[in-house]
Amino acid sequence: MNACILQPAYSNFQAEEQVLAAAGFSLTTAHITAGNPLPEALINAEVILIRDTLLGAEVINHLTKCKAVVRYGVGYNTVDVDTLTQRNIMLCNVPDYDTDEVSTHAMAMYLTLLRRLKSRDRDVRQGIWAVDDREPMYSPQHSVLGLIGFGRIARRLLEKMQGFRPAEVLVYDPYVDLHTLSCFGVRSATVAEICSRASMISLHVPYTPDTHHLIGAQELQNMRADCILLNTSRGGLIDEKALNQALLEKRIFGAGLDVFEQEPINPNSPLLARENLIVSDHCGWYAESSMNDLRTKAAQEAVRVLRGQPPHSCVNLPKLKVINEN
């Protein structure tokens, strides 16, 4: 056996099978169930492909032939990276499959909130007509845009937002040099400055111990009353309790969340009672074309590893690591 999909998340595996079979490799699937031994297909796999499955040391330490774990997607906070590295197992991801979809999703959330489409739709259905100053709306023209993280997705979002002719674009990203920022016509800023000045703030950083609750009570307290906060990255970037309070007190205009600290979010979460919040189920990446692209690229990465070639995106072993923008 060459490659194994752990806890398959798709209805079929045609894309992966075609890529692997064309290269002369086999593909199988495996399921982990509590109280049962790990399946032999998993233990003997040379490459393991996973989507949202938690992969910890208790499983990794039983892998006898594994050369690489390939994560369907960009983030990898569900994987025990340290244990993989100790075992000299590569962790690969697919960082470049959903740039257009996620940026479009963030923009759609922004415009839905800005134009109050939730309440307008509700009121029209209830026979209530004509918005007035009880629900003020603001123009996106000449506003201040704040981007926290400036990788592929944030840059694509900036391109789309340029049509609104923002007065200024502030960017926080310690890994991007000032020359690059200037080429995009944006200015480097701290998180604190972005929170105090931007009327739209969009998060595009990975979730790490350093970015846990990057947006907390103090940052929310400093935001403008007309600010819309968007998170299509990882839920742990925002302190949800603090956000709930800010939305309840209407200290910010609104928020759009595609991701949550706990997924799926508890249906009894007080956040879901906030009218000035729009939510979705971590689907910002999704389009039929992007899903096929993701699965094909993950399988191609598996083929490279099985052939003994360097993967395109290894995030843990320095000798194979490549630049990976989030």
Solvent accessible surface area in square Angstrom, and as a share of the most:
residue,aa,sasa,rsa
1,M,132,0.59
2,N,34,0.17
3,A,0,0.00
4,C,0,0.00
5,I,6,0.03
6,L,1,0.01
7,Q,59,0.26
8,P,31,0.19
9,A,50,0.39
10,Y,27,0.10
11,S,115,0.74
12,N,61,0.31
13,F,54,0.23
14,Q,111,0.49
15,A,15,0.12
16,E,0,0.00
17,E,80,0.36
18,Q,124,0.55
19,V,32,0.19
20,L,1,0.00
21,A,69,0.53
22,A,94,0.73
23,A,24,0.19
24,G,65,0.62
25,F,44,0.18
26,S,54,0.35
27,L,36,0.18
28,T,36,0.21
29,T,45,0.26
30,A,4,0.03
31,H,114,0.51
32,I,49,0.25
33,T,73,0.42
34,A,108,0.84
35,G,87,0.84
36,N,91,0.47
37,P,121,0.76
38,L,33,0.16
39,P,37,0.23
40,E,115,0.51
41,A,15,0.12
42,L,0,0.00
43,I,30,0.15
44,N,47,0.24
45,A,0,0.00
46,E,37,0.16
47,V,0,0.00
48,I,0,0.00
49,L,0,0.00
50,I,0,0.00
51,R,61,0.22
52,D,88,0.46
53,T,26,0.15
54,L,140,0.70
55,L,2,0.01
56,G,18,0.17
57,A,33,0.26
58,E,121,0.54
59,V,13,0.07
60,I,0,0.00
61,N,87,0.45
62,H,106,0.47
63,L,1,0.01
64,T,93,0.54
65,K,116,0.49
66,C,14,0.08
67,K,86,0.36
68,A,0,0.00
69,V,0,0.00
70,V,0,0.00
71,R,20,0.07
72,Y,6,0.02
73,G,3,0.03
74,V,23,0.13
75,G,11,0.11
76,Y,68,0.26
77,N,81,0.42
78,T,35,0.20
79,V,11,0.06
80,D,47,0.24
81,V,40,0.23
82,D,100,0.52
83,T,13,0.08
84,L,0,0.00
85,T,53,0.31
86,Q,147,0.65
87,R,87,0.32
88,N,104,0.53
89,I,2,0.01
90,M,23,0.10
91,L,0,0.00
92,C,0,0.00
93,N,3,0.02
94,V,5,0.03
95,P,19,0.12
96,D,60,0.31
97,Y,21,0.08
98,D,7,0.04
99,T,30,0.18
100,D,61,0.32
101,E,38,0.17
102,V,8,0.05
103,S,0,0.00
104,T,68,0.40
105,H,39,0.17
106,A,0,0.00
107,M,33,0.15
108,A,51,0.39
109,M,8,0.04
110,Y,4,0.02
111,L,56,0.28
112,T,29,0.17
113,L,12,0.06
114,L,8,0.04
115,R,114,0.41
116,R,54,0.20
117,L,92,0.46
118,K,79,0.33
119,S,6,0.04
120,R,44,0.16
121,D,70,0.36
122,R,95,0.35
123,D,12,0.06
124,V,79,0.46
125,R,189,0.69
126,Q,120,0.53
127,G,69,0.67
128,I,83,0.42
129,W,200,0.70
130,A,72,0.56
131,V,67,0.38
132,D,68,0.35
133,D,126,0.65
134,R,191,0.70
135,E,38,0.17
136,P,56,0.35
137,M,52,0.23
138,Y,94,0.36
139,S,70,0.45
140,P,19,0.12
141,Q,70,0.31
142,H,113,0.50
143,S,19,0.13
144,V,18,0.10
145,L,2,0.01
146,G,0,0.00
147,L,0,0.00
148,I,0,0.00
149,G,1,0.01
150,F,1,0.01
151,G,6,0.06
152,R,78,0.29
153,I,21,0.11
154,A,0,0.00
155,R,53,0.19
156,R,75,0.28
157,L,0,0.00
158,L,5,0.03
159,E,109,0.49
160,K,43,0.18
161,M,3,0.01
162,Q,82,0.36
163,G,58,0.56
164,F,39,0.16
165,R,143,0.52
166,P,24,0.15
167,A,71,0.55
168,E,49,0.22
169,V,9,0.05
170,L,0,0.00
171,V,0,0.00
172,Y,67,0.26
173,D,25,0.13
174,P,92,0.58
175,Y,203,0.77
176,V,25,0.14
177,D,84,0.44
178,L,128,0.64
179,H,134,0.60
180,T,33,0.19
181,L,5,0.02
182,S,71,0.46
183,C,90,0.54
184,F,80,0.33
185,G,64,0.61
186,V,13,0.08
187,R,102,0.37
188,S,49,0.32
189,A,10,0.08
190,T,82,0.48
191,V,20,0.11
192,A,63,0.49
193,E,47,0.21
194,I,0,0.00
195,C,1,0.00
196,S,54,0.35
197,R,89,0.32
198,A,0,0.00
199,S,12,0.08
200,M,1,0.01
201,I,0,0.00
202,S,0,0.00
203,L,0,0.00
204,H,9,0.04
205,V,17,0.10
206,P,53,0.33
207,Y,68,0.26
208,T,51,0.29
209,P,131,0.82
210,D,133,0.69
211,T,22,0.13
212,H,86,0.38
213,H,58,0.26
214,L,36,0.18
215,I,0,0.00
216,G,9,0.08
217,A,67,0.52
218,Q,114,0.51
219,E,45,0.20
220,L,1,0.01
221,Q,107,0.47
222,N,65,0.33
223,M,14,0.06
224,R,91,0.33
225,A,77,0.60
226,D,31,0.16
227,C,0,0.00
228,I,1,0.00
229,L,0,0.00
230,L,0,0.00
231,N,1,0.00
232,T,13,0.07
233,S,18,0.12
234,R,41,0.15
235,G,5,0.05
236,G,9,0.09
237,L,0,0.00
238,I,1,0.01
239,D,31,0.16
240,E,29,0.13
241,K,176,0.75
242,A,15,0.11
243,L,0,0.00
244,N,20,0.10
245,Q,78,0.35
246,A,0,0.00
247,L,1,0.01
248,L,91,0.45
249,E,90,0.40
250,K,152,0.64
251,R,67,0.24
252,I,2,0.01
253,F,23,0.10
254,G,0,0.00
255,A,0,0.00
256,G,0,0.00
257,L,2,0.01
258,D,2,0.01
259,V,2,0.01
260,F,14,0.06
261,E,77,0.35
262,Q,122,0.54
263,E,84,0.38
264,P,120,0.75
265,I,35,0.18
266,N,74,0.38
267,P,113,0.71
268,N,131,0.67
269,S,21,0.14
270,P,81,0.51
271,L,3,0.02
272,L,70,0.35
273,A,72,0.56
274,R,43,0.16
275,E,91,0.41
276,N,23,0.12
277,L,6,0.03
278,I,35,0.18
279,V,62,0.36
280,S,26,0.17
281,D,116,0.60
282,H,60,0.27
283,C,44,0.27
284,G,3,0.03
285,W,32,0.11
286,Y,99,0.38
287,A,31,0.24
288,E,118,0.53
289,S,80,0.52
290,S,4,0.03
291,M,38,0.17
292,N,87,0.45
293,D,46,0.24
294,L,4,0.02
295,R,17,0.06
296,T,33,0.19
297,K,55,0.23
298,A,0,0.00
299,A,0,0.00
300,Q,72,0.32
301,E,4,0.02
302,A,0,0.00
303,V,9,0.05
304,R,46,0.17
305,V,5,0.03
306,L,19,0.09
307,R,134,0.49
308,G,69,0.66
309,Q,80,0.36
310,P,88,0.55
311,P,5,0.03
312,H,120,0.54
313,S,4,0.03
314,C,0,0.00
315,V,16,0.09
316,N,19,0.10
317,L,14,0.07
318,P,114,0.72
319,K,167,0.71
320,L,40,0.20
321,K,121,0.51
322,V,58,0.33
323,I,154,0.78
324,N,33,0.17
325,E,55,0.25
326,N,45,0.23
